[in-house]
Amino acid sequence: MLLAVLVTGIVLAFAFRRYLTVPQIQDFVARLGHWGPMVFVLIYAVCPAFLVPGLPLDLAAGLLFGPVWGTVYSLVGATMGATVAFLAARTVGREWTEQKLSGPLKKLKDGVDRGGWEFVAFVRLVPGIPYNLLNYALGLTRIGLVPYVLSTFVFMLPATVVYVYTGWAGGEALAGEGTMTETLVRVVLALSALGALAVLPRFVVRLTKRRRTLPH
């Protein structure tokens, strides 16, 4: 029954993906008033299990709640969503996930089995790895639930901050809020943050290699 719910949710999410755009999410949550933040977090907690991309939610959070609270709500929701998918992979979704694991994701699973939470921390910093399939793949590893949740929460923070801030800055620019100088600074900061996010994994790799070569 749980597997049927999971598959049905994925099919419905794909069928109604046109309603999961940034404007649609923003309009729906904005109509909820004080209930908006709670509903937004719950939506984010469910969507990853149904393979709904997290980027539109992060951008919508910036538009709805600003860069600070948007980051808080997105990070909490994304961590909850990653945990739901992780547990689903360890129960009802194990056979399906194992069939999907090949190539890079298979290597990822092997890497987590060897490196534990440190490897989870690294892959959370890599923006190119599919967030939703990553959650399922990590559910098949031997890492414990608590290390997984903690490393996911901490090391998803950089990407969440960048995406939420980008959504907020873009919304402010389109709305014409602030002076031209303020708008330019926000746009430059957003672009710089996106560039830094792209090179962050390389920095982490170099730092890890250097630490391993140091004498203990």
C-alpha positions as CSV (number, residue, x, y, z in Angstrom):
1,M,0.0,0.0,0.0
2,L,2.8,2.4,0.9
3,L,4.6,1.6,-2.4
4,A,1.3,2.2,-4.3
5,V,1.1,5.7,-2.6
6,L,4.6,6.5,-3.5
7,V,4.2,5.5,-7.2
8,T,0.9,7.3,-7.4
9,G,2.4,10.4,-5.9
10,I,5.2,10.4,-8.5
11,V,2.8,10.0,-11.4
12,L,0.5,12.8,-10.1
13,A,3.5,15.1,-9.5
14,F,4.6,14.5,-13.1
15,A,1.1,15.0,-14.5
16,F,0.5,18.2,-12.6
17,R,4.1,19.6,-12.8
18,R,2.8,22.7,-14.6
19,Y,1.2,23.7,-11.2
20,L,4.6,23.4,-9.4
21,T,6.2,26.4,-10.9
22,V,7.6,29.3,-8.8
23,P,4.6,31.6,-9.6
24,Q,2.1,28.9,-8.8
25,I,3.7,28.0,-5.5
26,Q,4.1,31.7,-4.6
27,D,0.4,32.4,-5.3
28,F,-0.9,29.3,-3.5
29,V,1.1,29.9,-0.3
30,A,0.5,33.6,-0.3
31,R,-3.2,33.0,-0.1
32,L,-2.9,31.0,3.1
33,G,-1.9,34.0,5.3
34,H,-0.4,33.0,8.6
35,W,-0.7,29.3,7.7
36,G,1.6,29.9,4.7
37,P,5.0,29.1,6.4
38,M,3.7,25.9,7.9
39,V,2.0,24.7,4.7
40,F,5.1,25.6,2.7
41,V,7.3,23.4,5.0
42,L,4.9,20.5,4.8
43,I,4.8,20.8,1.0
44,Y,8.6,20.7,0.9
45,A,8.6,17.7,3.3
46,V,6.4,15.7,0.9
47,C,7.6,16.8,-2.6
48,P,11.1,15.2,-2.6
49,A,9.6,11.7,-2.1
50,F,7.6,12.3,-5.3
51,L,10.6,13.5,-7.2
52,V,9.5,17.1,-7.3
53,P,12.5,19.4,-7.8
54,G,13.4,21.5,-4.8
55,L,14.8,24.6,-6.7
56,P,11.3,26.1,-7.5
57,L,10.5,25.8,-3.8
58,D,13.7,27.5,-2.8
59,L,13.2,30.4,-5.2
60,A,9.5,30.7,-4.1
61,A,10.6,30.8,-0.4
62,G,12.8,33.8,-1.2
63,L,9.9,35.6,-2.9
64,L,7.5,34.8,-0.1
65,F,9.5,35.1,3.1
66,G,12.6,37.0,2.3
67,P,16.2,35.8,2.4
68,V,16.4,34.9,6.2
69,W,13.1,33.2,7.0
70,G,12.9,31.8,3.4
71,T,16.2,30.0,4.1
72,V,14.9,28.7,7.5
73,Y,11.7,27.4,6.0
74,S,13.4,25.9,3.0
75,L,16.1,24.2,5.0
76,V,13.7,22.7,7.5
77,G,11.4,21.5,4.7
78,A,14.2,20.2,2.5
79,T,15.7,18.3,5.5
80,M,12.3,16.8,6.3
81,G,11.8,15.9,2.7
82,A,15.2,14.3,2.4
83,T,14.5,12.3,5.5
84,V,11.1,11.1,4.2
85,A,12.7,9.9,0.9
86,F,15.6,8.3,2.8
87,L,13.2,6.3,5.0
88,A,11.1,5.4,1.9
89,A,14.2,4.0,0.2
90,R,14.9,1.8,3.2
91,T,11.4,0.4,3.3
92,V,8.9,0.5,0.4
93,G,11.2,2.0,-2.3
94,R,14.2,-0.2,-1.9
95,E,13.7,-2.5,-4.9
96,W,12.8,0.5,-7.2
97,T,15.7,2.5,-6.0
98,E,18.2,-0.3,-6.5
99,Q,17.0,-0.7,-10.1
100,K,17.7,3.0,-10.7
101,L,21.2,2.9,-9.2
102,S,23.7,2.7,-11.9
103,G,26.8,4.6,-12.9
104,P,27.5,7.7,-10.8
105,L,24.7,7.0,-8.3
106,K,26.0,3.4,-7.7
107,K,29.5,4.9,-7.1
108,L,27.9,7.4,-4.7
109,K,26.3,4.6,-2.7
110,D,29.7,2.8,-2.5
111,G,31.3,6.1,-1.4
112,V,28.9,6.7,1.4
113,D,29.3,3.1,2.6
114,R,33.1,3.8,2.8
115,G,33.1,7.4,4.0
116,G,30.0,7.8,6.1
117,W,28.7,11.2,6.9
118,E,31.7,13.0,5.4
119,F,30.8,11.7,2.0
120,V,27.2,12.7,2.5
121,A,28.4,16.2,3.4
122,F,30.4,16.4,0.2
123,V,27.6,15.3,-2.1
124,R,25.2,17.7,-0.5
125,L,27.6,20.5,-1.5
126,V,27.6,19.4,-5.2
127,P,24.8,21.2,-7.0
128,G,24.9,19.0,-10.1
129,I,23.7,15.8,-8.3
130,P,19.9,15.3,-8.6
131,Y,18.6,16.1,-5.1
132,N,15.6,13.7,-5.2
133,L,17.4,10.6,-6.5
134,L,20.3,11.4,-4.1
135,N,17.9,11.1,-1.1
136,Y,16.8,7.7,-2.3
137,A,20.3,6.5,-3.1
138,L,21.5,7.5,0.4
139,G,18.7,5.5,1.9
140,L,20.3,2.3,0.5
141,T,23.6,3.0,2.3
142,R,24.7,1.9,5.7
143,I,24.7,5.4,7.2
144,G,22.6,5.9,10.3
145,L,19.5,8.1,10.3
146,V,20.9,10.7,12.8
147,P,24.2,11.3,11.0
148,Y,22.3,11.5,7.7
149,V,19.9,14.1,9.0
150,L,22.5,16.2,10.7
151,S,24.9,16.2,7.7
152,T,22.0,16.9,5.3
153,F,20.8,19.8,7.4
154,V,24.2,21.4,7.8
155,F,25.6,20.9,4.4
156,M,22.5,21.8,2.4
157,L,22.7,25.2,4.0
158,P,25.0,26.9,1.5
159,A,22.9,25.9,-1.6
160,T,19.7,26.8,0.2
161,V,21.0,30.2,1.2
162,V,22.1,30.9,-2.4
163,Y,18.9,29.8,-4.1
164,V,16.6,31.5,-1.6
165,Y,18.6,34.7,-1.9
166,T,18.6,34.5,-5.7
167,G,14.8,34.2,-5.6
168,W,14.4,37.1,-3.3
169,A,16.9,39.3,-5.2
170,G,15.2,38.5,-8.5
171,G,11.8,39.3,-7.1
172,E,13.0,42.6,-5.7
173,A,14.6,43.5,-9.0
174,L,11.4,42.7,-11.0
175,A,9.2,44.6,-8.5
176,G,11.5,47.6,-8.8
177,E,12.2,47.7,-5.0
178,G,15.1,49.8,-3.9
179,T,17.4,52.1,-5.8
180,M,19.3,51.1,-9.0
181,T,22.5,50.7,-6.9
182,E,20.8,48.4,-4.4
183,T,19.3,46.3,-7.2
184,L,22.7,46.0,-8.9
185,V,24.4,45.0,-5.7
186,R,21.7,42.3,-5.1
187,V,22.1,40.9,-8.6
188,V,25.9,40.9,-8.4
189,L,25.8,39.1,-5.0
190,A,23.3,36.5,-6.3
191,L,25.5,35.8,-9.4
192,S,28.7,35.7,-7.3
193,A,27.0,33.3,-4.8
194,L,25.9,31.0,-7.6
195,G,29.5,31.0,-9.0
196,A,30.9,30.3,-5.5
197,L,28.5,27.4,-5.1
198,A,29.7,25.8,-8.3
199,V,33.4,25.8,-7.2
200,L,32.7,25.0,-3.5
201,P,33.0,21.2,-4.0
202,R,36.5,21.5,-5.6
203,F,37.6,23.5,-2.5
204,V,36.2,20.9,-0.2
205,V,38.0,18.1,-2.1
206,R,41.3,20.0,-1.9
207,L,40.8,20.7,1.8
208,T,40.0,17.0,2.5
209,K,43.1,15.8,0.6
210,R,45.3,18.3,2.4
211,R,43.9,17.1,5.8
212,R,44.6,13.5,5.0
213,T,48.2,14.2,4.0
214,L,48.9,16.1,7.3
215,P,50.6,14.0,10.0
216,H,48.4,13.0,12.9
